[in-house]
Amino acid sequence: MTERTVGRRRTALFLFFFLPGIAMSSWITRTPDLRDQLDVSTAQMGLVLFGLSVGSMSGLLCSGRLVSRFGTRPVIGFGALLIPVSMLVIGAGATVPSPPLVAVGLCVFGIGMGAGEVALNVDGADVERAAGKAVLPLLHGGFSLGTVIGALLGMAATAVEFPVHWHLAAAALVAAVVLPYAWSGVPSGVGRRGVRQAPDAGRGAAPAVWQDRRLLLIGAIILAMALAEGAANDWLPLLMVDGHGLDATAGSLVYVGFAAAMTVGRFGGEFFLERFGRGAVMRASALSGALGLVLVIFSDNVVVASAAVLFWGLGASLGFPVAMSAAGDSGPDPTARVSLVATIGYTAFLVGPPGLGFLGDHYGLRPAMTLVLGFVVVAAFLAPAADARVRGATSVHKETSRSEDSAASPAELP
């Protein structure tokens, strides 16, 4: 694989990460307006967000099998296509207004995220092996950059009271324009089960993956860090509005700060990873996230709480991509390992935060975030697992992507 080909694939995957980011932040920054238009409580908003959870789990549970059968390219394309469709449905639900229709739109978005993002990480890990260096932090930086741009536009739209449905329609249009170019840069066959492979060869990998203690520890890390990221993505504007008394525009601005910190952390992550290693970077990330959460939860000073969001964002930024890279280096069959850890991470990212809405309705959103804080503290203790590599994993990481990994079977996800 030539350097030019690797670069083209990296650009295409970057755009596929970018699109869900800009779409997600577009509706996240409008959640206070959506809640008011739908005339629902915090608990009822949690039920609306549960549509995202249902769709996400459906996409996640199907993704491994779909990649195994068809390869990453069609699964990525299918997931990305659902992004603009979901924006239009959510916008229509806000216009009616209809909480069930908004939930359906979020369900469609979740299916696209769940199916497409797992396939993207499998493909991204393949590019990382071909390039011989860390690529996933940069790709996930595309998602964060999308959230920053979407959040800035959402903040501006909120400030001028731009209609929610037209805002989401514009986000759908951007996605529809970018998709064809990104689609053309993703090759066929990556992750698909090889024709010559014995019928049961791929199935034998799944139990071994599930029984790998090192990989399960990495899965626990990504669960905690993805929950920290997902909680902010779903609830941060409302947390600042309801928990700290900011208006909707200021709440969106705080979310912009979080997204910007995520972006800086991911684009700058390679520098620190090369110098300090994954374990040290993961521990520092978890401690930074914990510090930010402590100040947001327990400080009554709105300036301190708003600034602390930067620590939260920097801490959450590298958790997901570093854990994905660590999973690929943790043993044989890296595609299966990446699939498993991606499933755990996206389950926490997409399914965990809606449950915080029910806790928030009973105890308030600030106390509800103590659950997230507890998980992040645990991740700090588990961080050394991200440094562990099996002997020979590095050479496999660099040399096999041109042949075996493209045809290897991803673990069929349960």
DRENROKE-518774 format. One line per 10 residues: number of its first residue (from 0); for each residue x, y, z of N, C-alpha, C. Coordinates in steps of 0.05 Angstrom, whole numbers, plus 5000, padded with zeros to 4 digits. Example, Ala and Ser with C-alpha at 12.3 -4.5 7.8 and 13.67 -1.06 7.14 Angstrom:
0) 5264:4886:5156:5246:4910:5156:5264:4934:5156; 5257:4955:5142:5273:4979:5143:5258:5001:5157
% end
This chain:
0) 5017:4976:5000:5000:5000:5000:5018:5025:5000; 5014:5042:4980:5031:5066:4978:5023:5087:4999; 5042:5106:5003:5037:5127:5022:5013:5144:5014; 5011:5148:4987:4989:5164:4977:4962:5150:4982; 4961:5124:4979:4937:5109:4984:4929:5111:5013; 4949:5108:5031:4944:5110:5059:4933:5137:5066; 4945:5158:5054:4936:5185:5059:4907:5190:5050; 4901:5179:5027:4873:5182:5017:4853:5168:5035; 4860:5144:5044:4842:5130:5062:4839:5145:5089; 4861:5156:5099:4860:5171:5124:4842:5195:5121
10) 4844:5209:5098:4827:5232:5094:4797:5224:5093; 4792:5202:5079:4764:5193:5076:4753:5186:5104; 4768:5171:5119:4759:5163:5146:4756:5187:5164; 4774:5206:5161:4772:5231:5177:4745:5245:5172; 4736:5246:5147:4711:5258:5140:4688:5242:5151; 4690:5215:5150:4668:5199:5161:4666:5202:5192; 4688:5208:5205:4687:5214:5234:4676:5242:5238; 4683:5260:5220:4675:5288:5223:4645:5292:5221; 4632:5278:5202:4604:5282:5197:4586:5275:5222; 4590:5253:5235:4573:5248:5259:4579:5269:5281
20) 4603:5279:5283:4609:5299:5303:4594:5325:5298; 4594:5335:5274:4579:5360:5268:4549:5355:5271; 4540:5332:5263:4511:5326:5266:4502:5323:5295; 4519:5309:5311:4511:5305:5339:4511:5331:5354; 4532:5348:5350:4532:5373:5365:4511:5392:5356; 4502:5388:5331:4480:5406:5321:4455:5402:5337; 4448:5377:5343:4423:5373:5359:4429:5375:5389; 4453:5369:5397:4459:5371:5426:4457:5400:5435; 4468:5419:5420:4467:5447:5428:4439:5458:5427; 4421:5444:5414:4393:5453:5413:4375:5437:5433
30) 4387:5420:5450:4370:5405:5469:4354:5422:5487; 4364:5445:5497:4346:5462:5513:4322:5472:5497; 4326:5480:5472:4304:5488:5455:4286:5465:5448; 4298:5442:5443:4282:5418:5437:4264:5411:5461; 4276:5412:5484:4260:5405:5508:4236:5424:5511; 4242:5450:5507:4220:5470:5510:4199:5467:5488; 4208:5462:5463:4188:5458:5441:4171:5433:5445; 4184:5412:5456:4170:5387:5461:4154:5388:5487; 4160:5408:5504:4146:5411:5530:4148:5386:5547; 4173:5377:5552:4177:5352:5567:4195:5358:5591
40) 4195:5341:5611:4212:5343:5634:4239:5331:5629; 4257:5333:5648:4284:5320:5645:4281:5290:5642; 4264:5278:5658:4260:5249:5655:4248:5241:5628; 4228:5257:5619:4216:5252:5593:4237:5256:5571; 4254:5276:5574:4276:5280:5555:4294:5256:5554; 4298:5244:5577:4314:5219:5579:4301:5197:5562; 4274:5196:5563:4260:5176:5547:4263:5181:5517; 4263:5207:5510:4267:5214:5482:4295:5205:5473; 4315:5211:5490:4342:5203:5484:4346:5173:5484; 4327:5158:5497:4328:5129:5497:4325:5118:5468
50) 4313:5134:5451:4312:5126:5422:4340:5123:5411; 4358:5141:5419:4386:5139:5411:4398:5113:5421; 4392:5105:5446:4403:5081:5457:4393:5056:5442; 4367:5055:5436:4356:5032:5421:4370:5030:5394; 4371:5052:5380:4384:5051:5354:4414:5043:5355; 4427:5055:5375:4456:5049:5378:4461:5020:5383; 4445:5008:5402:4449:4980:5408:4443:4962:5384; 4423:4970:5368:4416:4954:5344:4440:4955:5324; 4450:4979:5320:4473:4982:5302:4498:4968:5312; 4503:4970:5338:4527:4957:5350:4526:4927:5348
60) 4503:4916:5354:4500:4886:5354:4502:4874:5326; 4495:4890:5306:4496:4880:5278:4522:4886:5265; 4537:4905:5274:4560:4915:5259:4581:4894:5254; 4589:4879:5275:4610:4859:5271:4604:4839:5250; 4579:4829:5250:4571:4809:5231:4570:4821:5203; 4560:4846:5201:4559:4859:5175:4587:4864:5163; 4605:4873:5180:4633:4876:5171:4645:4850:5162; 4640:4829:5178:4651:4803:5172:4641:4793:5145; 4616:4799:5138:4605:4788:5113:4610:4806:5089; 4608:4833:5093:4609:4851:5070:4635:4869:5070
70) 4650:4870:5092:4672:4888:5094:4664:4915:5106; 4683:4932:5112:4677:4957:5125:4663:4977:5107; 4670:4977:5081:4661:4999:5063:4631:5002:5062; 4615:4981:5056:4586:4984:5055:4574:4991:5082; 4585:4981:5104:4575:4987:5131:4580:5016:5138; 4604:5026:5131:4609:5054:5136:4590:5072:5120; 4586:5065:5094:4569:5080:5077:4540:5080:5087; 4530:5057:5095:4503:5055:5105:4499:5072:5130; 4518:5070:5149:4516:5086:5174:4517:5116:5168; 4535:5124:5150:4537:5152:5143:4512:5163:5130
80) 4500:5147:5113:4476:5155:5099:4453:5161:5118; 4452:5147:5141:4431:5151:5160:4434:5178:5176; 4458:5190:5175:4462:5215:5190:4444:5237:5179; 4445:5244:5153:4427:5265:5143:4398:5258:5146; 4391:5232:5142:4363:5224:5145:4354:5229:5173; 4370:5222:5193:4362:5226:5221:4358:5256:5228; 4376:5273:5217:4373:5302:5222:4346:5312:5212; 4338:5303:5189:4312:5312:5178:4289:5302:5195; 4291:5278:5205:4269:5267:5222:4267:5281:5248; 4291:5286:5261:4291:5301:5287:4279:5329:5283
90) 4287:5342:5261:4277:5368:5255:4247:5368:5251; 4237:5348:5238:4208:5345:5234:4194:5341:5260; 4206:5325:5278:4194:5320:5304:4193:5345:5321; 4213:5363:5318:4213:5388:5333:4192:5407:5322; 4186:5405:5297:4167:5423:5284:4138:5416:5292; 4132:5390:5294:4104:5382:5297:4089:5394:5321; 4099:5394:5347:4122:5379:5357:4113:5351:5366; 4132:5331:5365:4125:5304:5371:4149:5290:5384; 4149:5286:5411:4171:5271:5424:4176:5244:5412; 4155:5228:5405:4161:5202:5393:4175:5204:5366
100) 4169:5224:5350:4182:5228:5324:4212:5236:5328; 4217:5253:5348:4245:5259:5354:4260:5235:5363; 4246:5218:5380:4259:5193:5389:4265:5175:5365; 4247:5173:5346:4252:5157:5322:4276:5168:5307; 4278:5195:5304:4301:5206:5291:4327:5200:5305; 4326:5201:5331:4350:5194:5347:4357:5165:5344; 4336:5148:5341:4341:5120:5337:4355:5115:5311; 4346:5128:5290:4359:5126:5263:4388:5136:5265; 4392:5158:5279:4420:5168:5283:4436:5147:5298; 4425:5135:5319:4439:5115:5334:4447:5090:5318
110) 4429:5082:5300:4435:5059:5283:4459:5066:5265; 4459:5090:5254:4481:5098:5237:4507:5100:5252; 4506:5112:5277:4530:5114:5293:4540:5087:5302; 4522:5070:5312:4530:5044:5322:4542:5026:5301; 4529:5024:5278:4540:5007:5257:4564:5019:5244; 4562:5045:5236:4584:5057:5221:4609:5062:5237; 4607:5070:5262:4631:5077:5278:4648:5052:5285; 4635:5029:5290:4651:5005:5295:4666:4998:5270; 4653:4999:5246:4667:4993:5221:4689:5013:5216; 4685:5039:5223:4705:5059:5219:4730:5053:5236
120) 4726:5044:5260:4749:5038:5277:4764:5013:5268; 4750:4993:5257:4763:4970:5245:4780:4979:5221; 4768:4996:5204:4783:5006:5181:4806:5024:5190; 4801:5041:5210:4822:5058:5220:4845:5043:5232; 4839:5021:5246:4861:5005:5257:4877:4992:5234; 4864:4985:5212:4878:4974:5189:4897:4995:5177; 4887:5020:5175:4904:5042:5165:4927:5046:5184; 4922:5045:5210:4943:5049:5230:4965:5028:5227; 4957:5003:5222:4977:4982:5218:4993:4987:5192; 4979:4996:5171:4993:5002:5146:5012:5025:5148
130) 5005:5046:5164:5022:5069:5167:5044:5064:5187; 5041:5045:5205:5061:5040:5225:5063:5061:5247; 5042:5077:5251:5042:5097:5272:5013:5102:5281; 5011:5117:5302:4984:5123:5313:4968:5141:5293; 4945:5131:5286:4927:5146:5268:4900:5150:5281; 4891:5132:5298:4864:5134:5309:4860:5160:5325; 4879:5170:5341:4874:5195:5354:4867:5218:5335; 4882:5219:5312:4876:5239:5292:4848:5235:5280; 4841:5210:5274:4814:5205:5263:4792:5213:5282; 4796:5205:5307:4776:5213:5328:4776:5243:5332
140) 4799:5256:5326:4800:5285:5326:4781:5297:5306; 4777:5282:5284:4757:5291:5264:4729:5293:5276; 4722:5274:5292:4696:5275:5306:4695:5299:5324; 4716:5303:5339:4716:5326:5358:4716:5353:5343; 4730:5354:5321:4730:5379:5305:4702:5384:5295; 4688:5363:5287:4660:5365:5278:4643:5376:5300; 4647:5366:5325:4631:5375:5347:4636:5405:5353; 4662:5414:5350:4668:5442:5355:4653:5460:5334; 4656:5453:5309:4643:5469:5288:4613:5468:5291; 4602:5444:5296:4573:5442:5300:4563:5457:5324
150) 4579:5456:5346:4572:5470:5370:4572:5501:5366; 4593:5511:5352:4594:5539:5347:4570:5548:5330; 4563:5533:5310:4540:5540:5294:4514:5537:5310; 4513:5517:5327:4490:5514:5344:4486:5536:5364; 4509:5545:5375:4508:5568:5394:4498:5593:5380; 4508:5597:5356:4499:5621:5340:4469:5618:5334; 4461:5594:5326:4433:5590:5319:4415:5594:5343; 4425:5585:5367:4409:5589:5392:4407:5619:5398; 4429:5633:5395:4430:5662:5402:4410:5678:5385; 4408:5672:5360:4390:5687:5342:4363:5674:5339
160) 4358:5653:5356:4333:5638:5356:4326:5628:5328; 4346:5617:5315:4342:5605:5288:4326:5579:5292; 4305:5574:5276:4288:5550:5280:4305:5524:5280; 4298:5507:5299:4313:5482:5302:4311:5465:5276; 4288:5464:5263:4285:5446:5240:4302:5455:5217; 4305:5482:5213:4322:5492:5191:4351:5488:5198; 4358:5490:5223:4386:5485:5231:4394:5456:5225; 4377:5437:5233:4383:5409:5228:4382:5402:5199; 4365:5415:5183:4364:5411:5154:4390:5419:5142; 4402:5441:5152:4428:5450:5141:4450:5430:5147
170) 4449:5418:5171:4468:5398:5179:4466:5374:5160; 4441:5366:5154:4436:5344:5136:4447:5350:5108; 4445:5374:5099:4455:5382:5072:4485:5380:5071; 4499:5389:5092:4528:5387:5093:4537:5358:5091; 4523:5340:5106:4530:5312:5105:4526:5300:5077; 4504:5307:5065:4498:5297:5038:4518:5305:5017; 4529:5329:5020:4549:5340:5001:4576:5325:5005; 4584:5320:5030:4610:5309:5035:4612:5279:5030; 4589:5265:5034:4589:5235:5033:4601:5223:5008; 4594:5232:4984:4604:5219:4960:4635:5219:4958
180) 4647:5242:4965:4676:5244:4963:4689:5224:4984; 4679:5224:5008:4690:5207:5029:4687:5177:5021; 4664:5171:5010:4658:5143:5002:4678:5133:4982; 4686:5149:4964:4704:5140:4942:4732:5134:4953; 4739:5142:4977:4766:5137:4987:4769:5113:5004; 4747:5098:5009:4748:5074:5026:4749:5049:5009; 4769:5033:5011:4772:5009:4994:4752:4987:5003; 4748:4968:4985:4730:4945:4990:4746:4923:5003; 4733:4906:5018:4745:4881:5027:4757:4882:5055; 4762:4906:5066:4775:4907:5093:4756:4895:5114
190) 4766:4877:5129:4751:4865:5151:4733:4842:5142; 4731:4837:5116:4713:4816:5107:4726:4789:5110; 4710:4769:5117:4721:4742:5120:4731:4731:5093; 4756:4721:5094:4768:4711:5069:4753:4687:5058; 4753:4685:5032:4739:4663:5019:4752:4636:5026; 4778:4636:5029:4792:4610:5034:4790:4602:5063; 4780:4619:5080:4780:4613:5109:4760:4591:5114; 4768:4573:5132:4749:4552:5140:4725:4564:5153; 4701:4551:5150:4676:4563:5159:4677:4570:5189; 4690:4554:5205:4689:4559:5234:4714:4574:5244
200) 4731:4582:5225:4756:4594:5234:4751:4620:5249; 4733:4637:5238:4727:4662:5251:4713:4660:5277; 4697:4639:5280:4681:4636:5304:4698:4629:5328; 4721:4616:5323:4737:4607:5346:4751:4631:5360; 4753:4653:5345:4767:4676:5357:4751:4690:5379; 4725:4689:5377:4708:4705:5395:4711:4697:5424; 4709:4670:5431:4712:4663:5459:4740:4671:5470; 4761:4667:5454:4788:4674:5463:4790:4704:5469; 4778:4720:5452:4778:4749:5456:4763:4756:5482; 4740:4745:5486:4725:4750:5510:4739:4741:5536
210) 4756:4721:5533:4770:4710:5556:4797:4723:5562; 4805:4742:5545:4831:4755:5548:4828:4776:5570; 4842:4772:5593:4840:4790:5615:4850:4818:5609; 4873:4819:5594:4884:4845:5587:4864:4861:5570; 4852:4847:5551:4833:4861:5533:4808:4871:5549; 4799:4855:5568:4776:4863:5584:4783:4888:5601; 4807:4889:5611:4816:4913:5626:4816:4938:5608; 4825:4934:5583:4824:4956:5563:4795:4964:5558; 4778:4943:5557:4749:4948:5553:4737:4964:5576; 4746:4959:5600:4736:4973:5623:4745:5003:5622
220) 4770:5007:5613:4780:5035:5610:4763:5050:5589; 4758:5037:5566:4744:5052:5546:4715:5056:5554; 4704:5038:5570:4676:5042:5579:4675:5067:5596; 4694:5070:5614:4694:5094:5632:4698:5120:5617; 4718:5120:5599:4725:5144:5585:4704:5152:5564; 4692:5132:5551:4671:5137:5532:4646:5147:5546; 4641:5137:5570:4618:5148:5586:4623:5177:5593; 4647:5184:5600:4654:5212:5606:4649:5230:5582; 4657:5220:5559:4653:5236:5534:4623:5238:5527; 4610:5215:5528:4582:5214:5520:4564:5230:5539
230) 4570:5230:5565:4554:5245:5584:4555:5275:5578; 4579:5285:5571:4582:5313:5564:4567:5319:5538; 4569:5301:5518:4556:5305:5493:4526:5307:5495; 4515:5291:5513:4486:5290:5516:4475:5311:5535; 4490:5316:5556:4478:5331:5578:4492:5358:5586; 4516:5363:5575:4530:5387:5584:4515:5413:5581; 4503:5419:5558:4488:5445:5557:4466:5446:5579; 4450:5424:5582:4429:5425:5602:4441:5425:5630; 4464:5411:5634:4477:5411:5660:4485:5440:5669; 4495:5455:5650:4502:5483:5656:4478:5501:5659
240) 4457:5495:5644:4432:5511:5646:4418:5506:5672; 4412:5480:5677:4397:5472:5701:4413:5471:5726; 4439:5463:5724:4455:5459:5748:4471:5484:5756; 4476:5502:5737:4492:5526:5744:4479:5552:5736; 4454:5551:5727:4439:5575:5722:4446:5591:5697; 4461:5580:5678:4468:5594:5654:4444:5595:5635; 4443:5614:5616:4422:5613:5596:4431:5594:5574; 4412:5589:5555:4417:5568:5535:4442:5575:5518; 4445:5600:5511:4468:5607:5494:4495:5603:5509; 4496:5611:5534:4520:5607:5550:4525:5577:5555
250) 4504:5561:5558:4507:5532:5561:4519:5520:5536; 4511:5530:5513:4522:5520:5488:4552:5528:5485; 4558:5552:5495:4586:5562:5494:4604:5544:5511; 4595:5536:5534:4610:5517:5551:4615:5491:5537; 4594:5481:5523:4598:5457:5508:4619:5460:5485; 4619:5484:5473:4640:5490:5453:4667:5487:5466; 4670:5497:5490:4696:5495:5504:4704:5466:5509; 4684:5449:5516:4690:5421:5520:4698:5408:5493; 4684:5414:5472:4690:5402:5446:4717:5412:5436; 4724:5437:5441:4750:5447:5433:4773:5434:5448
260) 4769:5429:5474:4789:5415:5490:4792:5386:5480; 4771:5373:5473:4772:5347:5461:4789:5347:5435; 4784:5367:5419:4798:5369:5393:4828:5373:5397; 4835:5392:5415:4863:5397:5421:4877:5372:5431; 4863:5358:5449:4875:5334:5461:4880:5312:5440; 4862:5309:5421:4865:5288:5401:4885:5295:5380; 4886:5320:5371:4905:5328:5351:4934:5329:5363; 4936:5335:5388:4962:5335:5401:4970:5310:5415; 4953:5289:5413:4958:5265:5428:4982:5249:5419; 4988:5249:5393:5010:5233:5383:5037:5242:5396
270) 5040:5268:5400:5065:5278:5412:5070:5266:5439; 5049:5265:5456:5052:5254:5483:5053:5224:5483; 5039:5211:5465:5040:5182:5464:5068:5172:5456; 5081:5185:5438:5108:5177:5430:5128:5181:5452; 5124:5200:5469:5144:5207:5490:5139:5193:5517; 5114:5188:5523:5107:5178:5550:5094:5151:5550; 5084:5142:5527:5071:5116:5526:5041:5117:5532; 5027:5096:5525:4998:5096:5528:4989:5096:5557; 5002:5080:5574:4994:5078:5602:4995:5105:5616; 5017:5119:5614:5020:5145:5627:5001:5165:5616
280) 4997:5166:5590:4978:5185:5578:4950:5178:5587; 4943:5153:5588:4916:5145:5596:4911:5153:5625; 4930:5149:5642:4926:5157:5671:4924:5187:5674; 4941:5202:5660:4939:5231:5661:4912:5240:5650; 4902:5227:5629:4876:5235:5618:4853:5230:5638; 4854:5206:5651:4833:5200:5670:4834:5219:5694; 4858:5226:5703:4859:5245:5726:4850:5273:5718; 4856:5281:5693:4846:5307:5684:4816:5307:5682; 4805:5285:5671:4776:5283:5669:4763:5283:5697; 4775:5269:5716:4764:5268:5743:4764:5296:5756
290) 4786:5310:5752:4788:5337:5763:4766:5355:5752; 4763:5354:5726:4742:5371:5714:4714:5364:5724; 4708:5338:5727:4682:5329:5736:4678:5338:5765; 4699:5335:5782:4696:5344:5810:4688:5373:5812; 4701:5390:5796:4696:5419:5798:4668:5425:5786; 4660:5412:5765:4634:5417:5753:4612:5408:5772; 4616:5386:5786:4595:5375:5804:4594:5390:5830; 4617:5396:5842:4616:5406:5870:4621:5436:5873; 4631:5449:5852:4635:5478:5855:4610:5493:5848; 4603:5513:5865:4580:5530:5860:4587:5555:5845
300) 4613:5559:5840:4623:5582:5825:4620:5575:5795; 4603:5590:5782:4597:5583:5754:4621:5587:5736; 4639:5606:5742:4663:5610:5726:4682:5586:5729; 4686:5577:5754:4703:5554:5759:4692:5529:5746; 4666:5525:5748:4653:5502:5736:4655:5503:5705; 4652:5526:5694:4654:5529:5664:4683:5524:5655; 4702:5534:5670:4730:5529:5662:4738:5500:5666; 4726:5487:5686:4733:5459:5692:4725:5441:5669; 4706:5449:5653:4698:5433:5630:4722:5428:5611; 4742:5447:5611:4766:5443:5594:4782:5419:5604
310) 4784:5415:5630:4798:5392:5641:4782:5366:5634; 4756:5368:5636:4739:5345:5630:4743:5337:5600; 4743:5357:5582:4747:5351:5554:4774:5340:5547; 4796:5352:5559:4823:5342:5554:4825:5314:5565; 4813:5308:5588:4815:5282:5599:4801:5261:5583; 4778:5268:5571:4763:5248:5556:4774:5244:5528; 4790:5263:5518:4797:5263:5490:4811:5239:5480; 4831:5228:5495:4847:5206:5485:4838:5179:5494; 4818:5178:5512:4810:5152:5523:4802:5132:5502; 4784:5141:5484:4773:5123:5464:4795:5114:5443
320) 4808:5133:5430:4827:5124:5409:4851:5109:5420; 4861:5117:5444:4884:5103:5455:4877:5074:5463; 4853:5071:5474:4844:5044:5481:4840:5027:5456; 4831:5039:5434:4828:5024:5409:4855:5014:5399; 4875:5032:5400:4902:5024:5391:4914:5002:5409; 4909:5005:5435:4919:4985:5454:4905:4958:5449; 4880:4958:5442:4866:4933:5437:4878:4919:5413; 4885:4935:5392:4896:4923:5368:4924:4910:5373; 4938:4920:5393:4965:4910:5400:4964:4889:5422; 4941:4882:5433:4940:4866:5457:4942:4836:5451
330) 4942:4827:5426:4944:4799:5420:4938:4793:5391; 4935:4768:5384:4929:4760:5356:4901:4768:5348; 4896:4768:5323:4870:4776:5311:4862:4804:5320; 4878:4825:5312:4872:4852:5321:4845:4863:5312; 4835:4853:5289:4809:4863:5279:4787:4855:5298; 4788:4830:5308:4768:4821:5327:4770:4836:5353; 4794:4842:5362:4798:4857:5387:4788:4886:5385; 4794:4899:5362:4784:4926:5358:4753:4926:5357; 4741:4906:5344:4712:4904:5342:4700:4902:5370; 4711:4885:5387:4700:4881:5414:4702:4906:5430
340) 4726:4918:5431:4730:4942:5448:4714:4966:5437; 4711:4968:5411:4695:4989:5399:4666:4986:5408; 4656:4961:5409:4629:4956:5417:4624:4964:5446; 4643:4958:5463:4641:4966:5492:4641:4996:5494; 4659:5009:5479:4661:5038:5481:4637:5052:5471; 4627:5044:5448:4603:5057:5437:4578:5051:5453; 4577:5028:5466:4555:5022:5483:4554:5042:5506; 4577:5047:5519:4579:5066:5540:4573:5095:5530; 4584:5101:5507:4582:5128:5496:4553:5135:5489; 4539:5116:5477:4512:5122:5467:4490:5113:5485
350) 4494:5092:5500:4472:5080:5516:4473:5090:5545; 4497:5095:5556:4499:5103:5584:4487:5130:5590; 4493:5151:5574:4483:5178:5581:4453:5181:5584; 4436:5168:5567:4408:5171:5572:4399:5163:5600; 4412:5142:5611:4405:5134:5638:4411:5155:5659; 4430:5173:5653:4435:5195:5671:4411:5214:5673; 4395:5215:5652:4371:5232:5653:4352:5224:5675; 4349:5197:5679:4331:5188:5701:4342:5195:5728; 4369:5191:5731:4381:5199:5757:4379:5230:5760; 4383:5244:5738:4381:5273:5740:4353:5283:5747
360) 4333:5269:5739:4306:5278:5745:4300:5274:5775; 4312:5254:5787:4307:5249:5816:4327:5264:5834; 4352:5267:5825:4372:5279:5843:4384:5305:5832; 4379:5311:5807:4392:5334:5794:4415:5324:5776; 4421:5339:5755:4442:5330:5737:4470:5330:5749; 4475:5350:5766:4501:5351:5779:4507:5327:5796; 4489:5319:5815:4494:5294:5830:4495:5270:5812; 4480:5269:5790:4480:5246:5772:4507:5241:5760; 4523:5263:5756:4549:5260:5744:4570:5247:5762; 4563:5244:5788:4582:5230:5806:4585:5201:5797
370) 4566:5189:5784:4568:5162:5773:4591:5162:5752; 4591:5182:5734:4611:5184:5714:4639:5187:5727; 4640:5204:5747:4665:5209:5762:4676:5183:5773; 4659:5167:5785:4668:5142:5796:4681:5124:5775; 4669:5122:5751:4680:5105:5730:4708:5116:5721; 4710:5143:5719:4735:5155:5709:4758:5150:5730; 4752:5151:5755:4772:5146:5776:4782:5117:5773; 4763:5098:5769:4771:5070:5765:4790:5068:5741; 4784:5082:5719:4800:5081:5695:4829:5090:5700; 4832:5109:5718:4860:5118:5725:4876:5095:5737
380) 4863:5078:5753:4878:5056:5765:4883:5033:5745; 4866:5031:5725:4869:5010:5705:4887:5018:5681; 4896:5043:5681:4911:5054:5658:4935:5038:5649; 4950:5025:5667:4974:5009:5658:4966:4987:5638; 4942:4978:5638:4934:4957:5619:4936:4967:5590; 4935:4993:5586:4937:5004:5558:4965:5002:5548; 4985:4998:5566:5013:4996:5557:5021:4968:5549; 5005:4948:5558:5013:4921:5554:5012:4913:5525; 5033:4900:5515:5033:4889:5488:5044:4861:5489; 5032:4844:5472:5043:4817:5470:5068:4818:5453
390) 5087:4800:5457:5112:4800:5442:5106:4795:5413; 5117:4811:5396:5112:4808:5367:5089:4824:5357; 5073:4836:5375:5050:4851:5366:5057:4874:5349; 5080:4888:5355:5088:4911:5340:5094:4904:5311; 5108:4882:5307:5114:4874:5280:5090:4866:5265; 5072:4852:5278:5047:4845:5265:5031:4870:5258; 5031:4889:5277:5017:4914:5274:5026:4929:5249; 5051:4926:5242:5062:4941:5219:5061:4926:5193; 5062:4899:5194:5068:4884:5170:5044:4868:5158; 5023:4863:5174:5003:4845:5164:4979:4858:5150
400) 4977:4885:5151:4953:4898:5141:4950:4895:5111; 4973:4891:5096:4971:4889:5067:4958:4863:5058; 4958:4843:5075:4948:4817:5066:4928:4805:5085; 4937:4795:5108:4919:4779:5124:4896:4794:5137; 4902:4818:5148:4882:4832:5163:4859:4841:5146; 4863:4847:5120:4841:4855:5103:4821:4833:5100; 4831:4808:5102:4813:4785:5099:4805:4772:5125; 4817:4781:5147:4811:4769:5173:4783:4774:5181; 4773:4755:5197:4745:4758:5206:4743:4774:5231; 4728:4796:5233:4723:4809:5258:4707:4791:5276
410) 4710:4794:5301:4693:4777:5319:4664:4782:5315; 4649:4761:5313:4620:4765:5309:4610:4774:5336; 4600:4799:5337:4593:4811:5363:4568:4798:5373; 4566:4795:5399:4542:4781:5411:4517:4797:5407
% end
